[in-house]
């Protein structure tokens, strides 16, 4: 599984709480659905990452036994399996988790007996025990597992080890009623005999006194004995032992050795930190982990025309466009404008309709002239007035900053100003082209076309979706996805740059498709097909393709083109094989490789970029 996905899924375990449970579930469902499209990510792998990191994290400090989120992980698995939207992807999920944790419980117990647990080993075993106790309370475990296996595995030695004593305390303190009802009575009695021997007179240590007291009071306060399932829990791997059998050590398989020179194969699907079009001031941020709570922000801002009540005491006059000789007021939020309707009506049929006599006659007039309530933001309406009242705005032959551009596009669409809108659309077509034709290494693409500070690519993508600029969406999705998941989901980005779950899912799926294509196609480009012609330059190390020098050179070039970090894609970025040398002629990045080899890679990558450009609509599931 790609490393960046592992980090995102592991954040579920470290961040999970009662408060963010619904958001965490939504995050998991998103990845289950993505995994259905990509065979590299299976439901089992998703759960492994969530549970694996939970078990690697201490329950709350040294000596802590009770994990605060174990019950939530169990609930998460149940809700994921029962979700109607993705049930086809998660069928049998709970059963697979039960089987895995039971098997791990038995295996860890034996490992810890051989080598007393330290650090993460103990934490994983303790976490497995917490989950088993939760399932016992829910009645999800098979009766035979409770009766014959769980406690028996802990008392098979003549004395208890520390990890076994901890496990028994957890099981009885969390699920004592279920164990008393379904476990072998002799195993239950033996557990308490061994606990007393283990702790000696110090019965307070490890919570033994509390468990003894609970047992004497008939497990008062604990969940009553459930009706356990009678279904047989089976493994999904034919090579894995049934947990109902005595666990045995699994042999380690060693790979066959092949000492022939091997051409490196493309790496497994990873995502690389992009270097494309780095612009000073561009808000490229990479958070080390994503808070699950940020899923609540993954919504597109409401752009409906619903009006909200305005407190008259908070109304503020606009500093430029409250014109004393104006004869109509326009209220946007709590910002008040005063304008000339005859001038505004001249520029737009929608504005003429807004200021028709019937509307003005019906409007309130608190300041002696009619007041119209507008659903526009004050920023957008001020941009409209700048365009009407201020000659030379926007500046000709210059793309405005993104905020101004966004306002212009929204008002030109809403107020039916086709000339202005067509000019803006031309800017978009030039910066987000549909085809590869005419694209040069020096051409400004994407968000870099805007003046001022560079916007986050998510903001541009949201604007194009809201404004229906479907022709620009393939390139806009690419520009947003190329920086990787950390950029798409960074909790530090503003609300205007947060994506809805649907858009986010589309972007991530497209990113994975492009990254896989980038790795495979670049591998073929750099290493060449089997039997391809060797380099004819005597001094070039690639003259002997299987030599160690050639393989090292190949790998360096491959890493240079695709990037060696873990987020993003550079598949449409022109790889530069030269760099400046103190103001003189450019020099080779790889000085030992001949010009012919570098030229071949450059031309080959140009063909690759052209092919990839044509696949963008398919990669991001956009209808042509």
FIVO-326244 format. One line per 8 residues: their letters; for each residue x, y, z of C-alpha. Coordinates in nm, 4 decimals. Layout:
N
A	X Y Z ~ ...
***
This chain:
624
XXXXXXXX	0.0000 0.0000 0.0000 ~ 0.1338 0.3477 -0.0824 ~ 0.3058 0.5145 0.2111 ~ 0.0968 0.8303 0.2097 ~ -0.2238 0.6263 0.2343 ~ -0.0793 0.4338 0.5271 ~ -0.0123 0.7583 0.7123 ~ -0.3637 0.8886 0.6477
XXXXXXXX	-0.5259 0.5649 0.7684 ~ -0.3031 0.5431 1.0742 ~ -0.4229 0.8861 1.1762 ~ -0.7660 0.7285 1.2338 ~ -0.6295 0.5310 1.5264 ~ -0.4304 0.8124 1.6808 ~ -0.7094 1.0696 1.6439 ~ -1.0203 0.8560 1.7032
XXXXXXXX	-1.2572 0.9730 1.9776 ~ -1.6267 0.9829 2.0594 ~ -1.6350 1.3440 1.9410 ~ -1.4952 1.2811 1.5910 ~ -1.6311 0.9299 1.5364 ~ -1.8687 1.0232 1.2526 ~ -1.5943 1.2145 1.0741 ~ -1.3518 0.9251 1.1169
XXXXXXXX	-1.6091 0.6844 0.9765 ~ -1.6615 0.9102 0.6749 ~ -1.2844 0.9141 0.6198 ~ -1.2662 0.5329 0.6288 ~ -1.5639 0.4931 0.3960 ~ -1.3924 0.7240 0.1500 ~ -1.0852 0.4990 0.1419 ~ -1.2880 0.1798 0.1243
XXXXXXXX	-1.4582 0.3207 -0.1848 ~ -1.1265 0.4304 -0.3349 ~ -0.9836 0.0868 -0.2627 ~ -1.2641 -0.0749 -0.4614 ~ -1.1267 0.0998 -0.7712 ~ -0.7616 0.0190 -0.7070 ~ -0.6605 -0.3389 -0.6383 ~ -0.3518 -0.2179 -0.4494
XXXXXXXX	-0.5757 -0.1150 -0.1588 ~ -0.7930 -0.3919 -0.0157 ~ -1.0385 -0.3674 0.2768 ~ -0.8075 -0.5935 0.4780 ~ -0.5135 -0.3600 0.4191 ~ -0.7183 -0.0587 0.5242 ~ -0.8182 -0.2265 0.8499 ~ -0.4632 -0.3531 0.9058
XXXXXXXX	-0.3313 0.0015 0.8948 ~ -0.5994 0.1346 1.1301 ~ -0.5612 -0.1483 1.3798 ~ -0.1855 -0.1744 1.3368 ~ -0.1229 0.1832 1.4390 ~ -0.3720 0.1598 1.7242 ~ -0.1791 -0.1332 1.8641 ~ 0.1495 0.0514 1.8230
XXXXXXXX	0.0229 0.3411 2.0358 ~ 0.0265 0.3097 2.4116 ~ -0.3087 0.2905 2.5843 ~ -0.2304 0.6077 2.7717 ~ 0.1082 0.5769 2.9313 ~ 0.3402 0.3233 3.0837 ~ 0.1476 0.0594 3.2724 ~ -0.1931 0.1548 3.1290
XXXXXXXX	-0.4105 -0.1426 3.0389 ~ -0.7386 -0.0077 2.9097 ~ -0.7457 0.1373 2.5605 ~ -0.9871 0.4335 2.5285 ~ -1.0863 0.3728 2.1663 ~ -1.1022 -0.0056 2.1376 ~ -1.4832 -0.0024 2.1474 ~ -1.4869 0.2639 1.8752
XXXXXXXX	-1.2706 0.0563 1.6408 ~ -1.5154 -0.2309 1.6819 ~ -1.8036 0.0046 1.6089 ~ -1.6174 0.1454 1.3088 ~ -1.5843 -0.1994 1.1525 ~ -1.9521 -0.2751 1.2118 ~ -2.0700 0.0537 1.0610 ~ -1.8385 0.0166 0.7614
XXXXXXXX	-1.9770 -0.3286 0.6859 ~ -2.3394 -0.2173 0.7206 ~ -2.3052 0.1016 0.5138 ~ -2.5293 0.0460 0.2113 ~ -2.3174 0.2602 -0.0197 ~ -2.0064 0.0436 0.0079 ~ -2.1337 -0.2840 0.1527 ~ -2.0168 -0.4640 -0.1602
XXXXXXXX	-1.6596 -0.3661 -0.0689 ~ -1.6771 -0.4476 0.3044 ~ -1.8821 -0.7678 0.3174 ~ -1.7441 -0.9996 0.5865 ~ -1.5212 -0.7251 0.7231 ~ -1.6008 -0.7871 1.0913 ~ -1.5395 -1.1579 1.0589 ~ -1.1996 -1.0975 0.9004
XXXXXXXX	-1.1054 -0.8558 1.1777 ~ -1.2129 -1.0994 1.4503 ~ -1.0093 -1.3738 1.2914 ~ -0.7008 -1.1585 1.2514 ~ -0.7056 -1.0218 1.6059 ~ -0.7640 -1.3646 1.7604 ~ -0.4770 -1.5099 1.5633 ~ -0.2529 -1.2161 1.6563
XXXXXXXX	-0.3556 -1.2572 2.0214 ~ -0.2383 -1.6182 2.0255 ~ 0.0772 -1.5466 1.8266 ~ 0.1756 -1.2458 2.0382 ~ 0.1224 -1.4433 2.3547 ~ 0.3704 -1.7091 2.2412 ~ 0.6190 -1.4509 2.1191 ~ 0.6047 -1.2686 2.4494
XXXXXXXX	0.6608 -1.5907 2.6428 ~ 0.9759 -1.6522 2.4403 ~ 1.0940 -1.2931 2.4662 ~ 0.9321 -1.0855 2.7413 ~ 0.7425 -0.7950 2.5821 ~ 0.8904 -0.4509 2.5589 ~ 0.7397 -0.1301 2.4217 ~ 0.5244 -0.1796 2.1128
XXXXXXXX	0.5019 -0.5582 2.1598 ~ 0.3250 -0.5161 2.4901 ~ 0.1024 -0.2373 2.3565 ~ -0.0133 -0.4480 2.0612 ~ -0.0926 -0.7461 2.2799 ~ -0.2780 -0.5256 2.5306 ~ -0.4779 -0.3646 2.2508 ~ -0.5743 -0.7045 2.1058
XXXXXXXX	-0.6963 -0.8034 2.4521 ~ -0.9063 -0.4879 2.4788 ~ -1.0728 -0.5675 2.1461 ~ -1.1430 -0.9268 2.2467 ~ -1.3075 -0.8042 2.5677 ~ -1.5275 -0.5677 2.3647 ~ -1.6330 -0.8469 2.1321 ~ -1.7092 -1.0756 2.4250
XXXXXXXX	-1.9477 -0.8119 2.5620 ~ -2.1127 -0.7744 2.2218 ~ -2.1625 -1.1486 2.1762 ~ -1.9570 -1.1370 1.8584 ~ -1.7126 -1.4126 1.9519 ~ -1.7877 -1.7765 1.8972 ~ -1.8697 -1.9560 2.2213 ~ -1.6010 -2.2172 2.1635
XXXXXXXX	-1.3363 -1.9452 2.1352 ~ -1.4332 -1.8103 2.4777 ~ -1.4759 -2.1533 2.6371 ~ -1.1747 -2.3358 2.4980 ~ -0.9153 -2.0924 2.3727 ~ -0.8814 -1.7420 2.5096 ~ -0.8261 -1.8067 2.8798 ~ -0.6655 -2.1457 2.8140
XXXXXXXX	-0.3945 -1.9794 2.6071 ~ -0.3072 -1.7522 2.9005 ~ -0.2838 -2.0231 3.1676 ~ -0.0966 -2.2870 2.9698 ~ 0.2283 -2.2107 3.1576 ~ 0.2890 -2.3032 3.5243 ~ 0.3121 -1.9329 3.6113 ~ 0.1903 -1.6106 3.4584
XXXXXXXX	0.4130 -1.3755 3.2688 ~ 0.3500 -1.0033 3.3123 ~ 0.1719 -0.9678 2.9790 ~ -0.0565 -1.2621 3.0583 ~ -0.1474 -1.1210 3.3990 ~ -0.2283 -0.7875 3.2347 ~ -0.4453 -0.9615 2.9759 ~ -0.6458 -1.1530 3.2386
XXXXXXXX	-0.7079 -0.8309 3.4354 ~ -0.8338 -0.6600 3.1169 ~ -1.0596 -0.9471 3.0160 ~ -1.2300 -0.9756 3.3548 ~ -1.2480 -0.6054 3.4308 ~ -1.4137 -0.5311 3.0948 ~ -1.6037 -0.8530 3.0198 ~ -1.6146 -1.0499 3.3444
XXXXXXXX	-1.9817 -1.1442 3.3148 ~ -1.9361 -1.2842 2.9621 ~ -1.6282 -1.4846 3.0613 ~ -1.7933 -1.6201 3.3768 ~ -2.0911 -1.7278 3.1667 ~ -1.9118 -1.8869 2.8713 ~ -1.5522 -1.9671 2.9683 ~ -1.4530 -2.3048 3.1128
XXXXXXXX	-1.5173 -2.2708 3.4911 ~ -1.1922 -2.4469 3.5741 ~ -1.0030 -2.2018 3.3501 ~ -1.1670 -1.9074 3.5293 ~ -1.0684 -2.0433 3.8728 ~ -0.7166 -2.1154 3.7498 ~ -0.6847 -1.7552 3.6257 ~ -0.7480 -1.6166 3.9748
XXXXXXXX	-0.5192 -1.8685 4.1396 ~ -0.2364 -1.7699 3.9081 ~ -0.3099 -1.3985 3.9523 ~ -0.2836 -1.4277 4.3296 ~ 0.0447 -1.6181 4.2944 ~ 0.1726 -1.3646 4.0435 ~ 0.1000 -1.0575 4.2544 ~ 0.1590 -1.2221 4.5927
XXXXXXXX	0.0460 -1.0012 4.8760 ~ 0.0428 -0.6915 4.6563 ~ -0.3129 -0.7543 4.5375 ~ -0.3681 -0.3873 4.4547 ~ -0.1077 -0.3974 4.1801 ~ -0.2485 -0.4566 3.8339 ~ -0.6072 -0.4039 3.9461 ~ -0.6384 -0.7511 4.0988
XXXXXXXX	-0.8228 -0.6224 4.4056 ~ -1.0798 -0.4503 4.1831 ~ -1.1377 -0.7651 3.9770 ~ -1.1758 -0.9805 4.2883 ~ -1.4279 -0.7329 4.4256 ~ -1.6183 -0.7292 4.0954 ~ -1.6397 -1.1069 4.0949 ~ -1.7687 -1.1177 4.4516
XXXXXXXX	-2.0429 -0.8681 4.3555 ~ -2.1435 -1.0752 4.0520 ~ -1.9748 -0.8417 3.8027 ~ -2.1985 -0.5554 3.9058 ~ -2.1739 -0.2611 3.6664 ~ -2.0355 -0.4651 3.3757 ~ -2.2406 -0.5552 3.0654 ~ -2.4568 -0.8639 3.1303
XXXXXXXX	-2.3665 -1.1897 2.9567 ~ -2.4590 -1.1590 2.5887 ~ -2.5993 -1.4230 2.3615 ~ -2.2834 -1.5200 2.1774 ~ -2.2900 -1.6070 1.8102 ~ -2.2841 -1.9662 1.6999 ~ -2.1331 -1.8894 1.3612 ~ -1.7947 -2.0298 1.2782
XXXXXXXX	-1.5302 -1.7615 1.2329 ~ -1.3194 -1.8563 0.9352 ~ -1.0069 -1.7062 0.7967 ~ -0.9967 -1.5562 0.4503 ~ -0.6482 -1.6859 0.3787 ~ -0.6148 -2.0509 0.2976 ~ -0.2628 -2.0533 0.4416 ~ -0.3708 -1.9070 0.7743
XXXXXXXX	-0.4576 -2.1305 1.0674 ~ -0.8098 -2.1386 1.2037 ~ -0.8012 -1.9632 1.5434 ~ -0.9942 -2.2547 1.6867 ~ -0.6810 -2.4671 1.6527 ~ -0.3665 -2.4571 1.8602 ~ -0.1591 -2.1730 1.7175 ~ 0.1777 -2.2672 1.5741
XXXXXXXX	0.4783 -2.0636 1.4710 ~ 0.4768 -1.9614 1.1055 ~ 0.8035 -2.0299 0.9174 ~ 0.9748 -1.7376 0.7486 ~ 1.0012 -1.7713 0.3699 ~ 1.3322 -1.6700 0.2138 ~ 1.3417 -1.5406 -0.1445 ~ 1.5320 -1.7216 -0.4141
XXXXXXXX	1.8656 -1.5586 -0.4875 ~ 1.9552 -1.4478 -0.8376 ~ 2.3003 -1.3037 -0.8826 ~ 2.2506 -1.1919 -1.2428 ~ 2.2506 -0.8119 -1.2943 ~ 1.8908 -0.6906 -1.2606 ~ 1.7405 -0.3743 -1.4070 ~ 1.5527 -0.1964 -1.1265
XXXXXXXX	1.1770 -0.2299 -1.1500 ~ 0.9382 0.0599 -1.0973 ~ 0.8574 0.1129 -0.7344 ~ 0.5264 0.0241 -0.5853 ~ 0.2682 0.2958 -0.6114 ~ 0.3894 0.5862 -0.4005 ~ 0.3147 0.9505 -0.4243 ~ 0.5950 1.2060 -0.4534
XXXXXXXX	0.6279 1.5569 -0.3145 ~ 0.6000 1.7694 -0.6259 ~ 0.8469 2.0249 -0.7459 ~ 0.6331 2.1541 -1.0311 ~ 0.6053 2.5275 -1.0779 ~ 0.7224 2.6240 -0.7306 ~ 0.6308 2.9892 -0.6939 ~ 0.7393 3.2172 -0.4083
XXXXXXXX	0.4437 3.2914 -0.1877 ~ 0.2516 2.9897 -0.3094 ~ 0.0826 2.8326 -0.0077 ~ 0.2272 2.4833 -0.0472 ~ 0.1909 2.3165 0.2894 ~ 0.2499 1.9608 0.3983 ~ 0.1069 1.8485 0.7286 ~ 0.2673 1.5402 0.8836
XXXXXXXX	-0.0719 1.4014 0.9747 ~ -0.4284 1.4883 0.9028 ~ -0.6690 1.5442 1.1864 ~ -0.9837 1.3446 1.1227 ~ -1.1811 1.6420 1.2488 ~ -1.0916 1.8263 0.9313 ~ -1.3368 1.6086 0.7398 ~ -1.6101 1.8316 0.8754
XXXXXXXX	-1.4653 2.1078 0.6600 ~ -1.4785 1.9085 0.3367 ~ -1.7844 2.0885 0.2056 ~ -1.8325 2.3353 -0.0720 ~ -1.9445 2.6695 0.0621 ~ -2.3130 2.7399 0.0207 ~ -2.3617 2.9742 -0.2726 ~ -2.7393 2.9840 -0.2630
XXXXXXXX	-2.9327 3.3083 -0.2741 ~ -3.0957 3.2589 0.0652 ~ -3.1010 3.5872 0.2508 ~ -3.0048 3.6047 0.6162 ~ -3.1472 3.8629 0.8543 ~ -2.9190 4.1625 0.9076 ~ -2.9001 4.3549 1.2308 ~ -2.9428 4.7206 1.1251
XXXXXXXX	-2.7119 4.8330 1.4044 ~ -2.4196 4.6468 1.2431 ~ -2.4600 4.7950 0.8941 ~ -2.1453 4.9660 0.7643 ~ -2.1254 5.2046 0.4704 ~ -1.8869 5.0912 0.2006 ~ -1.5801 5.3133 0.2002 ~ -1.5767 5.3759 -0.1791
XXXXXXXX	-1.9188 5.2992 -0.3168 ~ -2.1630 5.4675 -0.0847 ~ -2.2199 5.7519 -0.3297 ~ -2.4014 6.0508 -0.1801 ~ -2.5782 6.1318 -0.5073 ~ -2.6854 5.7722 -0.5618 ~ -3.0574 5.7043 -0.5458 ~ -3.0706 5.3300 -0.4588
XXXXXXXX	-2.9073 5.1433 -0.1711 ~ -2.7885 4.7857 -0.2067 ~ -2.7242 4.5852 0.1101 ~ -2.4810 4.2904 0.0846 ~ -2.4561 4.1193 0.4203 ~ -2.3951 4.4110 0.6543 ~ -2.2170 4.6325 0.3966 ~ -2.4310 4.9088 0.2432
XXXXXXXX	-2.3739 5.0515 -0.1054 ~ -2.5439 5.3540 -0.2637 ~ -2.5413 5.3570 -0.6427 ~ -2.7069 5.4894 -0.9585 ~ -2.9452 5.2271 -1.0965 ~ -2.9576 5.3900 -1.4397 ~ -2.5812 5.3460 -1.4802 ~ -2.5778 4.9890 -1.3522
XXXXXXXX	-2.8796 4.8906 -1.5634 ~ -2.7010 5.0002 -1.8767 ~ -2.4436 4.7217 -1.8326 ~ -2.6623 4.4186 -1.7698 ~ -3.0170 4.2920 -1.8338 ~ -3.0071 4.1188 -1.4937 ~ -2.9243 4.4503 -1.3259 ~ -3.2081 4.6168 -1.5181
XXXXXXXX	-3.4444 4.3569 -1.3791 ~ -3.3045 4.4149 -1.0307 ~ -3.3796 4.7877 -1.0466 ~ -3.7203 4.7829 -1.2190 ~ -3.9669 5.0322 -1.0810 ~ -4.1860 4.7661 -0.9223 ~ -3.8957 4.6376 -0.7113 ~ -3.7949 4.9870 -0.6048
XXXXXXXX	-4.1532 5.0843 -0.5152 ~ -4.1910 4.7772 -0.2921 ~ -3.8565 4.8241 -0.1173 ~ -3.8093 4.9820 0.2227 ~ -3.6451 5.3260 0.2292 ~ -3.4821 5.3753 0.5701 ~ -3.2455 5.6496 0.4441 ~ -3.4847 5.8208 0.2064
XXXXXXXX	-3.4132 5.6010 -0.0965 ~ -3.5115 5.2429 -0.1813 ~ -3.2961 4.9666 -0.0350 ~ -3.2433 4.6400 -0.2269 ~ -3.1169 4.3314 -0.0484 ~ -2.8588 4.1377 -0.2532 ~ -2.7293 3.7841 -0.2076 ~ -2.3881 3.8883 -0.3388
XXXXXXXX	-2.0974 3.9140 -0.1021 ~ -1.9786 4.2676 -0.0429 ~ -1.6511 4.1792 -0.2174 ~ -1.8257 4.0569 -0.5301 ~ -2.0608 4.3545 -0.5498 ~ -1.7699 4.5963 -0.4963 ~ -1.5870 4.4264 -0.7840 ~ -1.8946 4.4767 -1.0026
XXXXXXXX	-1.9017 4.8461 -0.9161 ~ -1.5299 4.8859 -0.9839 ~ -1.5803 4.7416 -1.3301 ~ -1.8687 4.9843 -1.3976 ~ -1.7441 5.3021 -1.2303 ~ -1.3651 5.2851 -1.2624 ~ -1.2120 5.3224 -1.6110 ~ -0.9340 5.0742 -1.6770
XXXXXXXX	-1.0579 4.8130 -1.4317 ~ -0.9660 4.5394 -1.4687 ~ -0.6309 4.6249 -1.6201 ~ -0.6037 4.5267 -1.9855 ~ -0.3556 4.2579 -2.0910 ~ -0.3005 4.1544 -1.7312 ~ -0.4606 3.8737 -1.5377 ~ -0.5864 4.0088 -1.2017
XXXXXXXX	-0.5246 3.8432 -0.8690 ~ -0.7286 3.5312 -0.8030 ~ -0.9763 3.6924 -0.5606 ~ -1.0590 3.9647 -0.8121 ~ -1.0736 3.7132 -1.0956 ~ -1.3150 3.4951 -0.8956 ~ -1.5421 3.7923 -0.8214 ~ -1.5394 3.9003 -1.1853
XXXXXXXX	-1.6268 3.5518 -1.3049 ~ -1.9128 3.5131 -1.0570 ~ -2.0714 3.8508 -1.1275 ~ -2.0211 3.8258 -1.5045 ~ -2.2083 3.4961 -1.4948 ~ -2.4822 3.6059 -1.2562 ~ -2.5487 3.9443 -1.4161 ~ -2.5299 3.8184 -1.7757
XXXXXXXX	-2.2254 4.0114 -1.8929 ~ -2.1054 3.7922 -2.1816 ~ -1.8240 4.0180 -2.3013 ~ -1.6560 4.0245 -1.9607 ~ -1.7138 3.6542 -1.9085 ~ -1.5697 3.5588 -2.2465 ~ -1.2520 3.7540 -2.1678 ~ -1.2172 3.5680 -1.8394
XXXXXXXX	-1.2847 3.2344 -2.0068 ~ -1.0015 3.3012 -2.2520 ~ -0.7653 3.3424 -1.9583 ~ -0.8820 3.0080 -1.8216 ~ -0.8479 2.8338 -2.1579 ~ -0.4926 2.9602 -2.1912 ~ -0.3830 2.8600 -1.8396 ~ -0.5794 2.5315 -1.8276
XXXXXXXX	-0.5554 2.4046 -2.1865 ~ -0.7483 2.1039 -2.3028 ~ -0.4726 1.9744 -2.5291 ~ -0.0958 1.9504 -2.5210 ~ -0.0568 2.1564 -2.8365 ~ 0.1178 2.4886 -2.7808 ~ 0.2332 2.4043 -2.4271 ~ 0.5978 2.5039 -2.3773
XXXXXXXX	0.8288 2.4747 -2.0748 ~ 0.8128 2.8524 -2.0199 ~ 0.4354 2.8861 -2.0481 ~ 0.2530 2.9815 -1.7273 ~ -0.0005 2.7146 -1.6404 ~ -0.2566 2.6710 -1.3677 ~ -0.2733 2.8996 -1.0678 ~ 0.0589 3.0634 -1.1588
XXXXXXXX	-0.1176 3.2709 -1.4244 ~ -0.2824 3.4949 -1.1633 ~ -0.1225 3.8166 -1.0430 ~ -0.0390 3.8663 -0.6778 ~ -0.0041 3.5763 -0.4372 ~ -0.0589 3.2356 -0.5921 ~ -0.3884 3.0764 -0.4821 ~ -0.4105 2.7245 -0.3509
XXXXXXXX	-0.5010 2.4983 -0.6462 ~ -0.8000 2.3661 -0.4496 ~ -0.9519 2.7153 -0.4601 ~ -0.9215 2.7299 -0.8374 ~ -1.0705 2.3825 -0.8752 ~ -1.3693 2.4739 -0.6566 ~ -1.4313 2.7924 -0.8558 ~ -1.4284 2.6078 -1.1885
XXXXXXXX	-1.6658 2.3401 -1.0572 ~ -1.9074 2.5988 -0.9186 ~ -1.8965 2.7997 -1.2410 ~ -1.9362 2.4954 -1.4662 ~ -1.6064 2.5380 -1.6549 ~ -1.5956 2.1719 -1.7522 ~ -1.3354 2.2215 -2.0243 ~ -1.0807 2.3307 -1.7602
XXXXXXXX	-1.1557 2.0632 -1.4993 ~ -0.9063 1.7954 -1.6167 ~ -0.6132 2.0340 -1.5850 ~ -0.7537 2.1941 -1.2675 ~ -0.7861 1.8519 -1.1037 ~ -0.4305 1.7726 -1.2048 ~ -0.2943 2.0987 -1.0648 ~ -0.4715 2.0307 -0.7338
XXXXXXXX	-0.3677 1.6633 -0.7177 ~ -0.0069 1.7009 -0.8300 ~ 0.1016 1.8196 -0.4848 ~ -0.0358 1.5072 -0.3238 ~ -0.2827 1.4188 -0.0522 ~ -0.1142 1.6388 0.2085 ~ -0.1955 1.9440 -0.0029 ~ -0.5462 1.8276 -0.0937
XXXXXXXX	-0.6427 1.7655 0.2687 ~ -0.4160 1.9945 0.4708 ~ -0.6121 2.1166 0.7724 ~ -0.4280 2.4498 0.7576 ~ -0.5715 2.5537 0.4230 ~ -0.8536 2.8114 0.4346 ~ -1.2187 2.7185 0.4092 ~ -1.2212 2.8468 0.0528
XXXXXXXX	-0.9734 2.5705 -0.0394 ~ -1.1417 2.2735 0.1333 ~ -1.2969 2.0206 -0.1016 ~ -1.6207 1.8281 -0.0750 ~ -1.5855 1.4502 -0.0173 ~ -1.6910 1.3802 -0.3765 ~ -1.4363 1.6189 -0.5278 ~ -1.1675 1.5000 -0.2881
XXXXXXXX	-1.2304 1.1384 -0.3787 ~ -1.2120 1.2167 -0.7507 ~ -0.8832 1.4022 -0.7036 ~ -0.7241 1.1203 -0.5020 ~ -0.8311 0.8522 -0.7485 ~ -0.6919 1.0556 -1.0354 ~ -0.3667 1.1141 -0.8498 ~ -0.3192 0.7422 -0.7943
XXXXXXXX	-0.3896 0.6683 -1.1610 ~ -0.1401 0.9303 -1.2796 ~ 0.1274 0.8254 -1.0337 ~ 0.1055 0.4643 -1.1422 ~ 0.1234 0.5689 -1.5075 ~ 0.4186 0.7961 -1.4314 ~ 0.6199 0.5222 -1.2624 ~ 0.5545 0.2571 -1.5253
XXXXXXXX	0.5953 0.4777 -1.8321 ~ 0.9075 0.6507 -1.6996 ~ 1.0606 0.3136 -1.6203 ~ 1.0101 0.2039 -1.9811 ~ 1.1415 0.5371 -2.1065 ~ 1.4613 0.5355 -1.8992 ~ 1.5531 0.1694 -1.9046 ~ 1.4135 0.0974 -2.2483
XXXXXXXX	1.2385 -0.2199 -2.3626 ~ 1.4183 -0.5485 -2.3339 ~ 1.6661 -0.5891 -2.6170 ~ 1.6730 -0.2185 -2.7009 ~ 1.9797 -0.0818 -2.8803 ~ 2.2797 0.0031 -2.6643 ~ 2.4394 0.3485 -2.6528 ~ 2.7161 0.3886 -2.9129
XXXXXXXX	2.9200 0.6527 -2.7253 ~ 3.2350 0.4842 -2.5844 ~ 3.2523 0.6989 -2.2682 ~ 2.8824 0.6705 -2.1746 ~ 2.8203 0.4241 -1.8902 ~ 2.4982 0.3142 -2.0612 ~ 2.7046 0.1478 -2.3331 ~ 2.7006 -0.1545 -2.1018
XXXXXXXX	2.3407 -0.1496 -1.9674 ~ 2.3857 -0.4248 -1.7088 ~ 2.7003 -0.2843 -1.5480 ~ 2.6801 -0.1471 -1.1953 ~ 2.7702 0.2032 -1.3202 ~ 2.4900 0.1928 -1.5776 ~ 2.2340 0.0667 -1.3269 ~ 2.3289 0.3421 -1.0839
XXXXXXXX	2.3003 0.6027 -1.3600 ~ 1.9631 0.4637 -1.4692 ~ 1.8286 0.4845 -1.1146 ~ 1.9481 0.8438 -1.0686 ~ 1.7785 0.9528 -1.3893 ~ 1.4599 0.7673 -1.2975 ~ 1.4524 0.9326 -0.9538 ~ 1.5194 1.2724 -1.1101
XXXXXXXX	1.2217 1.2421 -1.3445 ~ 0.9587 1.0909 -1.1144 ~ 1.0736 1.2362 -0.7811 ~ 1.1835 1.0364 -0.4805 ~ 0.9490 1.1727 -0.2136 ~ 0.6114 1.0414 -0.1049 ~ 0.3397 1.2762 -0.2264 ~ 0.2279 1.4036 -0.5631
XXXXXXXX	0.3187 1.3538 -0.9265 ~ 0.5559 1.5252 -1.1710 ~ 0.4262 1.3492 -1.4793 ~ 0.3501 1.6743 -1.6688 ~ 0.6600 1.8572 -1.5491 ~ 0.9430 1.8936 -1.7998 ~ 1.2506 1.7154 -1.6588 ~ 1.5568 1.9393 -1.6726
XXXXXXXX	1.8833 1.7607 -1.7490 ~ 2.0879 2.0797 -1.7424 ~ 2.1587 2.3553 -1.4919 ~ 2.3251 2.6957 -1.5094 ~ 2.6933 2.7283 -1.4262 ~ 2.7818 3.0691 -1.2772 ~ 2.6181 3.2596 -1.5600 ~ 2.7922 3.0544 -1.8279
XXXXXXXX	2.6596 2.7783 -2.0488 ~ 2.4411 2.5190 -1.8836 ~ 2.6026 2.1944 -1.7747 ~ 2.4761 1.8384 -1.7481 ~ 2.3122 1.7246 -1.4246 ~ 2.4490 1.3780 -1.5080 ~ 2.7887 1.4630 -1.6604 ~ 2.8850 1.1060 -1.7521
XXXXXXXX	2.5778 1.0425 -1.9681 ~ 2.6095 1.1344 -2.3333 ~ 2.3989 1.3896 -2.5221 ~ 2.2275 1.1225 -2.7310 ~ 2.0900 0.9398 -2.4268 ~ 1.9668 1.2615 -2.2655 ~ 1.8081 1.3797 -2.5904 ~ 1.6280 1.0476 -2.6202
XXXXXXXX	1.4887 1.0801 -2.2700 ~ 1.3811 1.4399 -2.3302 ~ 1.1947 1.3612 -2.6511 ~ 1.0467 1.0471 -2.4988 ~ 0.9187 1.2379 -2.1993 ~ 0.7607 1.4979 -2.4283 ~ 0.5662 1.2147 -2.5912 ~ 0.4732 1.0833 -2.2462
XXXXXXXX	0.3408 1.4250 -2.1385 ~ 0.1318 1.4450 -2.4532 ~ -0.0202 1.1021 -2.3897 ~ -0.0872 1.1768 -2.0236 ~ -0.2512 1.5073 -2.1098 ~ -0.4998 1.3214 -2.3258 ~ -0.5818 1.0789 -2.0425 ~ -0.6578 1.3440 -1.7789
XXXXXXXX	-1.0379 1.3331 -1.8320 ~ -1.0357 0.9551 -1.7866 ~ -0.7986 0.9671 -1.4883 ~ -1.0337 1.2045 -1.3043 ~ -1.3545 1.0330 -1.4264 ~ -1.4728 1.3392 -1.6163 ~ -1.7201 1.3033 -1.8994 ~ -1.5941 1.4352 -2.2290
***
